């Protein structure tokens, strides 16, 4: 019911914003018709182009071109650059990437000539987004960082937030997910600080991609709905289409294929209305992947063929790579292995092109240009000196130098390869040794735990039952014996009481050794249960724990429980303490444990202490978990055990 109400509220909010946007555009059109001053009309046409950029591409382009013509007529360079930027944004929103790039490059060139740094930064940011969409991640990051530097120098946090969100999107495409997450988190902080709903929507969409890439679909859905809420308030149709497409991808992975197709079709309808070619192709690709799972290979092939046509026409390499890969899977399913192999190769070649080929080509181009220029200068110098003999000598020396250089390089590379191989072998040997040591420690601890369980079962089922039988027999005997002396009767019943106490002690010891509470309740609750059984008159124990909303794995819980149990027993036996503090804190990266008593203490540097069985047991268990243990104590001031355990 709550979900239905949320959807209704989002729909009503979207309708309300659509009405508000319509009123704004109607007002602007009315003002244009009434206005006589050409400068005022120029501004109004620019505003209309911006307003329609998220609603109607044809209208946005129409008003943008009128604004450009008017600005050129008035020879207003600032307004010409703004018109180029508005036209670039209108084309970018519908993924007309080539046209968008052309307009924004013109806007950037003009703004740099005019010294408009802030506006130039905006153009740089838009160009970086286009390069990202084209799969040119290297240039995208270069432009984005240029833009971010300008906004940081200007202390413009609102614009910084936009650029950071876009940088996160590039890192997602580059598969640098943690860098992407940090960029999105910075964007969200700045977006909340500057109250920018559009930035928050962009960053939330980015966080959706981060969790989606990590197969955390619950979190990705949460961020998608957050983005949808803000975009509905802003009536951002093109971005809402992207969110619908993303929701379809999540439900595809959750195997809810009807719901996935519903969202893809919803996104497709909006993108067709806005003539968003790459967006249409993206929807086709995702629908085809869903039909592949439904084994409807005809529809899958059709939508993939259509999407590949679009991506090739628009030069969208990243999308084309994915579409070719999915079509290869469809073709392979239909047992057309030759075609499938060609498609896989085409997808792999595009991946190499996107991530590395372009950068290598640019470096090679610069190197060739440098070497060509250098040789040309040498030839000119030799011709001017008219000394053929020196030219021959120089050529011979060059050849000898090259040969010698190649020889040195070959020798050097051979040595480095040999050295690398030797280091790898040594590292492998060390790794194997560490693995063997770790496995040996695991075997010892498992054997110890199994033996504890066996002894616990023997105590409970064997000796415990015998004591119970003894108690019953003694009770039966006591009913049939007439004691001559009262102290004989007292001794007899004291004996029965001692047998009963022994049964209880055996039962408690059996429970401590078997760890049933640990398996059922978890580490913290098991510790509380263990502590409750300790006489507070002997030792008062204070336990503080945080960060255990999600349990540790059973192996870590068992080892930590034994460590704390060993430490408490050591305090009871040796420390003569009446107070013990235990603090356990866990976060995503590590667990920290501190155990501190107010007992008599000892010299922590004492050799006998280090060789003690109890502290050795604790050391070995913590080492098994690859953690660290520090012991701090002095005579008369108590003892502190500090454990750090990476997670």
C-alpha positions as CSV (number, residue, x, y, z in Angstrom):
1,X,0.0,0.0,0.0
2,X,2.9,2.4,0.9
3,X,4.5,1.8,-2.5
4,X,1.2,2.6,-4.3
5,X,0.9,5.9,-2.4
6,X,4.5,6.7,-3.2
7,X,3.9,6.1,-6.9
8,X,0.7,8.3,-6.7
9,X,2.6,11.1,-5.0
10,X,5.5,10.9,-7.6
11,X,2.9,11.0,-10.4
12,X,1.0,14.0,-8.9
13,X,4.4,15.8,-8.3
14,X,5.4,15.1,-11.9
15,X,2.1,16.3,-13.3
16,X,2.3,19.4,-11.1
17,X,5.9,20.2,-12.4
18,X,4.8,19.5,-16.0
19,X,2.1,22.1,-15.5
20,X,4.5,24.6,-14.0
21,X,7.0,24.0,-16.9
22,X,4.2,24.5,-19.4
23,X,3.2,27.8,-17.7
24,X,6.8,29.0,-17.8
25,X,7.2,28.2,-21.5
26,X,3.8,29.8,-22.3
27,X,4.8,32.9,-20.4
28,X,8.2,33.1,-22.3
29,X,6.5,32.7,-25.7
30,X,4.0,35.4,-24.8
31,X,6.8,37.8,-23.8
32,X,8.7,37.0,-27.1
33,X,5.6,37.9,-29.1
34,X,5.1,41.2,-27.2
35,X,8.7,42.2,-27.1
36,X,10.1,44.8,-29.6
37,X,13.7,45.1,-28.3
38,X,15.9,42.5,-30.1
39,X,18.3,42.1,-27.1
40,X,15.3,41.2,-24.9
41,X,14.1,38.7,-27.6
42,X,17.6,37.2,-27.8
43,X,17.5,36.4,-24.1
44,X,13.9,35.1,-24.2
45,X,14.7,32.7,-27.1
46,X,17.8,31.4,-25.2
47,X,15.6,30.8,-22.1
48,X,13.0,29.0,-24.3
49,X,15.7,26.7,-25.8
50,X,16.9,25.9,-22.3
51,X,13.4,25.2,-21.0
52,X,12.5,22.9,-23.9
53,X,15.8,21.0,-23.7
54,X,14.4,18.4,-21.3
55,X,10.9,18.4,-22.8
56,X,10.9,18.7,-26.6
57,X,14.1,18.5,-28.7
58,X,12.6,20.0,-31.9
59,X,11.4,23.1,-30.0
60,X,14.7,23.5,-28.1
61,X,16.6,23.3,-31.3
62,X,14.3,25.7,-33.1
63,X,14.5,28.4,-30.4
64,X,18.3,27.8,-30.1
65,X,18.9,28.4,-33.8
66,X,16.7,31.6,-33.7
67,X,18.8,32.8,-30.7
68,X,22.0,32.0,-32.6
69,X,20.9,33.9,-35.7
70,X,19.8,36.9,-33.7
71,X,23.1,37.0,-31.7
72,X,25.1,36.8,-34.9
73,X,23.0,39.7,-36.3
74,X,23.7,41.8,-33.2
75,X,27.4,40.7,-33.3
76,X,27.0,39.8,-29.6
77,X,29.9,37.2,-29.1
78,X,28.9,36.3,-25.5
79,X,25.3,35.5,-26.7
80,X,26.7,33.6,-29.7
81,X,28.7,31.4,-27.3
82,X,25.6,30.9,-25.1
83,X,23.5,29.9,-28.1
84,X,26.1,27.3,-29.1
85,X,26.0,26.0,-25.6
86,X,22.2,25.8,-25.5
87,X,22.1,24.0,-28.8
88,X,24.9,21.6,-27.5
89,X,22.9,20.9,-24.4
90,X,19.7,20.2,-26.4
91,X,21.5,17.7,-28.6
92,X,23.3,16.1,-25.6
93,X,20.1,15.4,-23.8
94,X,18.9,13.3,-26.8
95,X,22.4,11.8,-27.3
96,X,23.1,13.5,-30.7
97,X,26.7,13.4,-29.6
98,X,28.5,14.5,-32.8
99,X,26.3,17.6,-33.1
100,X,26.5,18.3,-29.4
101,X,30.3,18.1,-29.5
102,X,30.5,20.4,-32.4
103,X,28.4,23.1,-30.7
104,X,30.2,22.9,-27.4
105,X,33.6,23.0,-29.0
106,X,32.5,26.2,-30.8
107,X,31.2,27.6,-27.5
108,X,34.5,26.8,-25.7
109,X,36.7,28.4,-28.4
110,X,34.7,31.6,-28.3
111,X,34.5,31.8,-24.5
112,X,38.2,31.2,-24.1
113,X,38.9,34.1,-26.6
114,X,36.5,36.3,-24.6
115,X,38.2,35.4,-21.3
116,X,35.0,34.0,-19.8
117,X,36.6,31.4,-17.4
118,X,33.4,30.3,-15.6
119,X,31.4,29.8,-18.8
120,X,34.4,28.1,-20.4
121,X,34.5,25.7,-17.5
122,X,30.9,24.8,-18.2
123,X,31.7,24.1,-21.9
124,X,34.7,22.0,-20.8
125,X,32.4,20.0,-18.5
126,X,29.8,19.4,-21.2
127,X,32.6,18.3,-23.7
128,X,33.9,15.8,-21.1
129,X,30.4,14.3,-20.8
130,X,30.2,13.8,-24.6
131,X,33.6,12.2,-24.7
132,X,32.5,9.8,-22.0
133,X,29.4,8.9,-24.0
134,X,31.6,8.3,-27.1
135,X,33.8,5.9,-25.1
136,X,36.8,8.3,-25.1
137,X,37.3,8.1,-21.3
138,X,40.9,9.5,-21.4
139,X,39.9,12.8,-22.9
140,X,36.7,12.9,-20.8
141,X,38.7,12.8,-17.6
142,X,41.2,15.4,-18.9
143,X,38.4,17.8,-19.6
144,X,36.5,17.1,-16.4
145,X,39.6,17.7,-14.2
146,X,40.2,21.0,-16.1
147,X,36.7,22.1,-15.3
148,X,36.9,21.0,-11.7
149,X,40.1,22.9,-11.2
150,X,38.5,26.1,-12.5
151,X,35.4,25.7,-10.2
152,X,37.6,24.9,-7.2
153,X,39.7,28.0,-7.8
154,X,36.4,30.0,-8.0
155,X,35.1,28.2,-4.9
156,X,31.9,27.4,-6.8
157,X,30.7,24.4,-4.9
158,X,27.5,24.0,-6.9
159,X,29.4,23.5,-10.1
160,X,32.0,21.3,-8.4
161,X,29.2,19.0,-7.4
162,X,28.0,18.6,-11.0
163,X,31.5,17.9,-12.3
164,X,32.2,15.4,-9.5
165,X,29.1,13.4,-10.3
166,X,30.2,13.3,-14.0
167,X,33.7,12.2,-13.0
168,X,32.1,9.4,-11.1
169,X,30.2,8.3,-14.2
170,X,33.5,8.1,-16.1
171,X,35.2,6.1,-13.4
172,X,32.2,3.6,-13.5
173,X,32.8,3.1,-17.2
174,X,36.5,2.7,-16.6
175,X,35.6,0.1,-13.9
176,X,37.4,2.1,-11.2
177,X,34.5,1.7,-8.8
178,X,35.9,2.9,-5.5
179,X,37.1,6.1,-7.2
180,X,33.6,6.5,-8.6
181,X,32.0,6.0,-5.2
182,X,34.2,8.7,-3.6
183,X,33.3,11.2,-6.4
184,X,29.6,10.5,-6.0
185,X,29.8,10.9,-2.2
186,X,31.6,14.2,-2.6
187,X,28.9,15.3,-5.1
188,X,26.1,14.3,-2.8
189,X,27.7,16.3,0.1
190,X,28.1,19.4,-2.0
191,X,24.6,18.9,-3.6
192,X,23.0,18.7,-0.2
193,X,25.0,21.7,1.0
194,X,24.0,23.8,-2.1
195,X,20.5,22.3,-2.2
196,X,20.8,21.2,-5.9
197,X,18.1,18.6,-6.6
198,X,19.4,18.0,-10.2
199,X,22.9,17.2,-8.8
200,X,21.6,14.9,-6.2
201,X,19.6,13.1,-8.8
202,X,22.7,12.7,-11.0
203,X,24.8,11.5,-8.0
204,X,22.1,9.1,-6.9
205,X,21.9,7.6,-10.4
206,X,25.7,7.2,-10.2
207,X,25.4,5.4,-6.8
208,X,22.8,3.2,-8.5
209,X,25.5,2.2,-11.1
210,X,28.1,1.6,-8.4
211,X,25.9,-0.9,-6.4
212,X,24.5,-2.4,-9.6
213,X,28.1,-3.2,-10.7
214,X,28.6,-4.9,-7.4
215,X,25.4,-7.0,-7.7
216,X,23.9,-5.2,-4.7
217,X,20.4,-4.9,-6.2
218,X,18.6,-3.8,-3.0
219,X,20.9,-0.8,-2.6
220,X,20.8,0.0,-6.3
221,X,17.0,0.1,-6.3
222,X,17.0,2.4,-3.3
223,X,19.2,4.9,-5.1
224,X,17.3,4.6,-8.4
225,X,14.0,5.5,-6.6
226,X,15.8,8.4,-4.9
227,X,16.9,9.7,-8.3
228,X,13.4,9.2,-9.7
229,X,11.9,11.2,-6.9
230,X,14.1,14.3,-7.6
231,X,13.8,14.0,-11.4
232,X,10.0,13.8,-11.1
233,X,10.0,17.0,-9.1
234,X,12.2,18.6,-11.7
235,X,10.2,17.1,-14.6
236,X,13.5,15.9,-16.3
237,X,12.0,13.6,-18.9
238,X,15.2,12.4,-20.5
239,X,16.8,11.6,-17.1
240,X,13.6,9.9,-16.0
241,X,13.9,7.7,-19.0
242,X,17.4,6.7,-18.0
243,X,16.2,5.8,-14.5
244,X,13.4,3.6,-16.0
245,X,16.1,1.9,-18.1
246,X,18.2,1.3,-15.0
247,X,15.3,-0.1,-13.1
248,X,14.7,-2.5,-16.0
249,X,18.3,-3.7,-15.7
250,X,17.9,-4.4,-12.0
251,X,14.7,-6.4,-12.5
252,X,16.3,-8.3,-15.3
253,X,19.1,-9.4,-12.9
254,X,16.5,-10.3,-10.3
255,X,14.9,-12.5,-13.1
256,X,11.6,-10.5,-12.9
257,X,11.5,-10.3,-16.7
258,X,7.9,-8.9,-17.2
259,X,8.7,-6.0,-14.9
260,X,12.1,-5.4,-16.6
261,X,10.4,-5.2,-20.0
262,X,7.8,-2.9,-18.6
263,X,10.4,-0.4,-17.5
264,X,12.4,-0.8,-20.7
265,X,9.3,0.0,-22.8
266,X,8.5,3.0,-20.5
267,X,12.0,4.3,-21.1
268,X,11.8,3.6,-24.9
269,X,8.5,5.5,-25.3
270,X,10.0,8.7,-23.7
271,X,13.2,8.4,-25.7
272,X,11.3,7.9,-29.0
273,X,9.3,11.0,-28.2
274,X,12.6,13.0,-27.6
275,X,14.4,11.4,-30.6
276,X,17.1,10.2,-28.3
277,X,18.8,7.8,-30.8
278,X,21.5,6.3,-28.4
279,X,18.9,6.1,-25.7
280,X,16.6,4.1,-28.1
281,X,19.5,1.8,-28.9
282,X,20.2,1.3,-25.2
283,X,16.6,0.3,-24.6
284,X,16.7,-2.1,-27.6
285,X,19.9,-3.7,-26.3
286,X,18.5,-4.2,-22.8
287,X,15.2,-5.6,-24.2
288,X,17.2,-8.0,-26.4
289,X,19.1,-9.3,-23.4
290,X,15.9,-9.9,-21.5
291,X,14.4,-11.8,-24.5
292,X,17.5,-13.9,-24.6
293,X,16.9,-15.0,-21.1
294,X,13.2,-15.8,-22.1
295,X,14.6,-17.8,-25.0
296,X,12.8,-15.6,-27.5
297,X,15.8,-15.5,-29.9
298,X,13.9,-13.9,-32.8
299,X,13.0,-10.8,-30.8
300,X,16.5,-10.7,-29.2
301,X,18.1,-10.8,-32.6
302,X,15.8,-8.1,-34.0
303,X,16.4,-5.6,-31.2
304,X,20.1,-6.2,-31.2
305,X,20.4,-5.7,-34.9
306,X,18.4,-2.4,-34.6
307,X,20.6,-1.2,-31.7
308,X,23.8,-2.0,-33.5
309,X,22.7,0.1,-36.5
310,X,22.1,3.0,-34.2
311,X,25.4,2.7,-32.3
312,X,27.5,2.4,-35.4
313,X,25.8,5.5,-36.9
314,X,26.3,7.5,-33.7
315,X,29.8,6.3,-33.0
316,X,28.9,5.0,-29.5
317,X,31.7,2.5,-29.1
318,X,30.9,1.3,-25.5
319,X,27.3,0.6,-26.3
320,X,28.3,-1.1,-29.6
321,X,30.8,-3.3,-27.8
322,X,28.0,-4.6,-25.4
323,X,25.5,-5.1,-28.2
324,X,27.9,-7.2,-30.3
325,X,28.7,-9.3,-27.2
326,X,25.0,-10.1,-26.5
327,X,24.3,-10.8,-30.2
328,X,27.3,-13.2,-30.1
329,X,25.6,-15.0,-27.2
330,X,22.3,-15.2,-29.1
331,X,24.1,-16.5,-32.3
332,X,26.0,-19.1,-30.2
333,X,22.8,-20.3,-28.7
334,X,21.5,-20.9,-32.2
335,X,24.6,-22.9,-32.9
336,X,25.9,-20.5,-35.5
337,X,29.4,-20.7,-34.1
338,X,31.4,-19.0,-36.9
339,X,29.2,-15.8,-36.8
340,X,29.3,-15.9,-33.0
341,X,33.1,-16.0,-33.0
342,X,33.3,-13.0,-35.4
343,X,30.9,-11.0,-33.1
344,X,33.0,-11.9,-30.0
345,X,36.1,-10.7,-31.8
346,X,34.4,-7.5,-32.8
347,X,33.3,-6.8,-29.2
348,X,36.8,-7.5,-27.9
349,X,38.4,-5.3,-30.5
350,X,36.1,-2.4,-29.5
351,X,37.0,-3.0,-25.8
352,X,40.7,-2.6,-26.6
353,X,39.9,0.5,-28.7
354,X,38.0,2.2,-25.9
355,X,40.5,1.5,-23.1
356,X,43.9,1.6,-24.7
357,X,44.3,1.8,-28.5
358,X,43.5,5.5,-28.8
359,X,46.1,6.5,-26.1
360,X,48.8,4.3,-27.8
361,X,48.0,5.8,-31.2
362,X,48.4,9.4,-29.9
363,X,51.7,8.6,-28.2
364,X,53.0,6.9,-31.4
365,X,51.9,9.8,-33.5
366,X,53.8,12.3,-31.4
367,X,56.9,10.0,-31.4
368,X,56.9,9.7,-35.2
369,X,56.5,13.4,-35.6
370,X,59.4,14.1,-33.3
371,X,61.7,11.6,-34.9
372,X,60.7,12.8,-38.4
373,X,61.5,16.4,-37.5
374,X,64.8,15.5,-35.9
375,X,66.0,13.5,-39.0
376,X,64.9,16.3,-41.4
377,X,67.0,18.8,-39.4
378,X,70.0,16.5,-39.6
379,X,69.6,16.1,-43.4
380,X,69.3,19.9,-43.9
381,X,72.5,20.4,-41.8
382,X,74.5,17.8,-43.8
383,X,73.3,19.2,-47.2
384,X,74.3,22.7,-46.2
385,X,77.8,21.5,-45.2
386,X,78.1,19.5,-48.5
387,X,80.0,16.8,-46.8
388,X,78.9,13.4,-48.0
389,X,81.7,11.6,-46.1
390,X,80.5,13.0,-42.8
391,X,77.0,11.9,-43.7
392,X,78.1,8.4,-44.3
393,X,80.1,8.4,-41.2
394,X,77.2,9.7,-39.2
395,X,74.9,7.1,-40.7
396,X,77.4,4.3,-39.8
397,X,77.7,5.6,-36.3
398,X,73.9,5.8,-36.0
399,X,73.6,2.2,-37.2
400,X,76.4,1.0,-34.8
401,X,74.7,2.9,-32.0
402,X,71.3,1.4,-32.8
403,X,72.8,-2.1,-32.9
404,X,74.7,-1.5,-29.6
405,X,71.5,0.0,-28.1
406,X,69.5,-2.9,-29.3
407,X,72.1,-5.3,-27.8
408,X,72.1,-3.5,-24.5
409,X,68.3,-3.4,-24.4
410,X,68.1,-7.2,-25.2
411,X,70.6,-8.0,-22.5
412,X,68.9,-5.6,-20.1
413,X,65.4,-7.0,-20.8
414,X,66.7,-10.6,-20.6
415,X,68.2,-9.8,-17.2
416,X,65.0,-8.1,-16.0
417,X,62.9,-11.0,-17.2
418,X,65.2,-13.5,-15.5
419,X,65.2,-11.4,-12.3
420,X,61.4,-11.1,-12.5
421,X,61.0,-14.8,-12.9
422,X,63.3,-15.5,-10.0
423,X,61.5,-13.0,-7.7
424,X,58.2,-14.5,-8.7
425,X,59.4,-18.0,-7.9
426,X,60.7,-16.8,-4.5
427,X,57.4,-15.0,-3.9
428,X,55.5,-18.2,-4.8
429,X,57.6,-20.2,-2.5
430,X,57.0,-17.8,0.4
431,X,53.2,-17.7,-0.4
432,X,53.1,-21.5,-0.4
433,X,55.0,-21.6,2.9
434,X,52.6,-19.1,4.4
435,X,49.7,-21.1,3.1
436,X,51.0,-24.3,4.6
437,X,51.6,-22.6,8.0
438,X,48.1,-21.1,7.9
439,X,46.6,-24.5,7.0
440,X,48.6,-26.1,9.8
441,X,47.2,-23.5,12.3
442,X,43.7,-24.1,11.0
443,X,44.1,-27.9,11.4
444,X,45.4,-27.4,15.0
445,X,42.5,-25.1,15.9
446,X,40.0,-27.3,14.3
447,X,41.4,-30.4,16.0
448,X,41.3,-28.5,19.3
449,X,37.7,-27.4,18.8
450,X,36.6,-30.9,17.7
451,X,38.3,-32.3,20.8
452,X,36.5,-29.8,23.0
453,X,33.2,-30.8,21.5
454,X,34.0,-34.5,22.0
455,X,35.0,-33.9,25.7
456,X,31.9,-31.8,26.2
457,X,29.7,-34.6,24.8
458,X,31.4,-37.1,27.0
459,X,31.0,-34.9,30.0
460,X,27.3,-34.3,29.3
461,X,26.3,-37.8,28.1
462,X,28.8,-39.9,30.1
463,X,30.1,-38.6,33.4
464,X,27.1,-36.3,33.7
465,X,24.7,-39.2,33.4
466,X,26.7,-41.2,35.9
467,X,26.6,-38.4,38.5
468,X,22.8,-38.1,37.9
469,X,22.5,-41.8,38.5
470,X,24.6,-41.6,41.7
471,X,22.4,-38.8,43.0
472,X,19.2,-40.8,42.3
473,X,20.6,-43.9,44.0
474,X,21.8,-41.9,47.0
475,X,18.4,-40.3,47.3
476,X,16.7,-43.7,47.1
477,X,19.1,-45.1,49.7
478,X,18.4,-42.1,52.0
479,X,14.7,-42.9,52.0
480,X,15.3,-46.4,53.3
481,X,18.0,-45.8,55.9
482,X,17.3,-45.0,59.5
483,X,20.2,-42.9,60.7
484,X,21.3,-43.5,64.3
485,X,23.0,-40.1,64.6
486,X,21.8,-36.7,63.3
487,X,25.3,-35.8,62.1
488,X,25.4,-39.0,60.0
489,X,22.2,-37.8,58.3
490,X,23.7,-34.3,57.7
491,X,26.8,-35.8,56.2
492,X,24.7,-38.0,53.9
493,X,22.7,-35.1,52.6
494,X,25.8,-32.9,52.2
495,X,27.2,-35.7,50.0
496,X,24.0,-35.6,47.9
497,X,24.4,-31.8,47.7
498,X,28.0,-32.1,46.6
499,X,27.0,-34.6,43.9
500,X,24.3,-32.2,42.7
501,X,26.8,-29.3,42.6
502,X,29.2,-31.5,40.6
503,X,26.4,-32.2,38.1
504,X,25.8,-28.5,37.6
505,X,29.5,-27.8,37.3
506,X,29.8,-30.5,34.6
507,X,26.8,-29.2,32.8
508,X,28.2,-25.6,32.8
509,X,31.6,-26.9,31.7
510,X,30.0,-28.9,28.9
511,X,28.1,-25.9,27.6
512,X,31.2,-23.7,27.7
513,X,33.2,-26.2,25.6
514,X,30.5,-27.0,23.1
515,X,29.7,-23.4,22.0
516,X,26.0,-24.1,21.2
517,X,25.1,-20.6,22.4
518,X,27.6,-19.1,20.1
519,X,26.1,-20.8,17.1
520,X,22.5,-19.9,18.0
521,X,22.9,-16.4,19.5
522,X,26.0,-14.9,17.9
523,X,29.2,-13.6,19.5
524,X,27.9,-10.8,21.7
525,X,24.9,-12.6,23.1
526,X,27.0,-15.7,23.8
527,X,29.5,-13.6,25.7
528,X,26.7,-12.0,27.7
529,X,25.4,-15.5,28.5
530,X,29.0,-16.6,29.6
531,X,29.5,-13.5,31.7
532,X,26.1,-13.9,33.5
533,X,27.4,-17.3,34.8
534,X,30.4,-15.7,36.5
535,X,29.8,-14.7,40.2
536,X,29.7,-10.9,40.3
537,X,31.0,-11.1,43.9
538,X,34.3,-12.5,42.5
539,X,34.5,-10.4,39.3
540,X,32.4,-7.7,37.9
541,X,32.5,-7.7,34.1
542,X,31.4,-4.8,31.9
543,X,30.8,-5.6,28.2
544,X,30.5,-2.9,25.5
545,X,29.9,-3.8,21.9
546,X,29.1,-1.9,18.7
547,X,28.8,-2.5,15.0
548,X,27.4,-6.1,15.2
549,X,24.2,-5.5,13.3
550,X,25.6,-8.0,10.8
551,X,27.3,-11.1,12.4
552,X,30.9,-12.2,11.7
553,X,31.5,-15.5,10.0
554,X,31.3,-18.5,12.3
555,X,35.0,-19.2,12.2
556,X,35.9,-15.7,13.4
557,X,33.2,-15.7,16.1
558,X,34.5,-19.0,17.5
559,X,38.1,-17.8,17.6
560,X,37.2,-14.5,19.2
561,X,34.9,-16.2,21.8
562,X,37.8,-18.5,22.8
563,X,40.2,-15.6,23.0
564,X,37.9,-13.6,25.3
565,X,37.0,-16.8,27.3
566,X,40.8,-17.5,27.8
567,X,41.4,-13.9,28.8
568,X,38.6,-14.0,31.4
569,X,39.8,-17.3,32.8
570,X,43.3,-15.9,33.1
571,X,42.0,-12.9,35.0
572,X,40.0,-15.1,37.4
573,X,42.9,-17.4,38.0
574,X,45.9,-15.0,38.2
575,X,44.9,-11.3,38.3
576,X,43.1,-11.1,41.7
577,X,40.9,-8.4,40.0
578,X,37.4,-7.4,41.0
579,X,36.6,-5.5,37.8
580,X,37.0,-6.3,34.1
581,X,36.1,-4.1,31.1
582,X,35.6,-5.6,27.6
583,X,35.1,-3.3,24.6
584,X,34.5,-4.6,21.1
585,X,34.0,-2.3,18.1
586,X,33.5,-3.5,14.5
587,X,33.2,-1.5,11.3
588,X,33.6,-2.4,7.6
589,X,37.4,-2.5,7.7
590,X,38.4,-4.0,11.1
591,X,37.5,-5.2,14.5
592,X,39.1,-3.8,17.7
593,X,39.0,-5.7,21.0
594,X,40.2,-4.3,24.4
595,X,40.2,-6.3,27.6
596,X,41.4,-4.4,30.8
597,X,41.4,-5.5,34.4
598,X,42.3,-3.8,37.7
599,X,44.3,-6.7,39.0
600,X,47.8,-7.0,40.4
601,X,49.4,-6.8,36.9
602,X,52.8,-8.2,36.0
603,X,56.0,-7.4,34.0
604,X,54.9,-7.8,30.4
605,X,58.6,-8.2,29.3
606,X,59.0,-11.2,31.6
607,X,60.2,-14.3,29.6
608,X,58.0,-16.6,31.8
609,X,55.0,-14.5,30.9
610,X,55.6,-14.8,27.2
611,X,56.1,-18.5,27.4
612,X,52.8,-19.0,29.4
613,X,50.3,-21.4,27.8
614,X,47.4,-19.0,28.1
615,X,49.0,-16.1,26.3
616,X,50.4,-18.4,23.7
617,X,46.9,-19.7,23.0
618,X,45.6,-16.2,22.6
619,X,48.6,-15.3,20.3
620,X,48.1,-18.3,18.1
621,X,44.4,-17.7,17.7
622,X,44.8,-14.0,16.8
623,X,47.6,-14.9,14.4
624,X,45.3,-17.5,12.7
625,X,42.9,-14.6,12.0
626,X,45.9,-12.5,10.7
627,X,45.4,-10.0,13.5
628,X,47.7,-8.3,16.0
629,X,47.9,-8.6,19.8
630,X,49.5,-6.1,22.2
631,X,49.8,-6.7,26.0
632,X,50.4,-3.8,28.3
633,X,50.9,-4.4,32.1
634,X,53.0,-3.4,35.1
635,X,53.0,-4.8,38.6
636,X,50.2,-3.2,40.6
637,X,48.4,-1.3,37.8
638,X,46.4,-4.1,36.1
639,X,46.6,-5.5,32.5
640,X,45.4,-4.4,29.1
641,X,45.0,-6.7,26.1
642,X,44.5,-4.9,22.7
643,X,43.5,-6.9,19.6
644,X,43.2,-5.5,16.1
645,X,41.7,-7.8,13.4
646,X,41.4,-6.7,9.8
647,X,38.1,-7.7,8.1
